[in-house]
């Protein structure tokens, strides 16, 4: 019974962690670039092909980026002002929690009153493993062949297909909120 309760606590903790997760974003840019001069874009296939994610996820990311740029008034073109590229990084994150508050057995009864389980200190460590991913979106001046803006988002993506597409859209949307930089708004 105690093993079942410990596992239940771990699952509950995992659900809480997943529901609280968010995307952390940052951006950097070339201060000399005239962001108002860019009107059209295309995807830089050579750069995108190097991203170490599935082709399905690449397409999800590219569709989300395209939607964001179109919503900002840009036009997809065969002769673009800027190129869009992506790359990704991931790392395994292991969290170990000792003495987590939860189901205990430090005395009989509910809170020590009568038969049953009570709340107390659990001396078994709780281990949580997640893959943290970082998505970089690069915007490159087509004429100069120079990076003009880079947005970065770090967070967690669910392995469940029904959630993945929405999470990728959120990832891209939060990154693209940083474009164009404040200096040109």
Secondary structure, DSSP 8 states (H G I E B T S, - for coil): -HHHHHHHHHHHHHHHHHHH---EEEEEE-TT--GGG--EEEE-HHHHHTS-S-HHHHHHHHHHHHHHHHHTT-EE-SS-SEEEEEEEEEEEEEEEESS-EEEE-SSSSBTTBSSS-EEEE--S-EEEEEEEEEEEEEEEETTTTEEEEEEEEEE---SSHHHHHHHHHHHHHHHHTT-S-GGG-
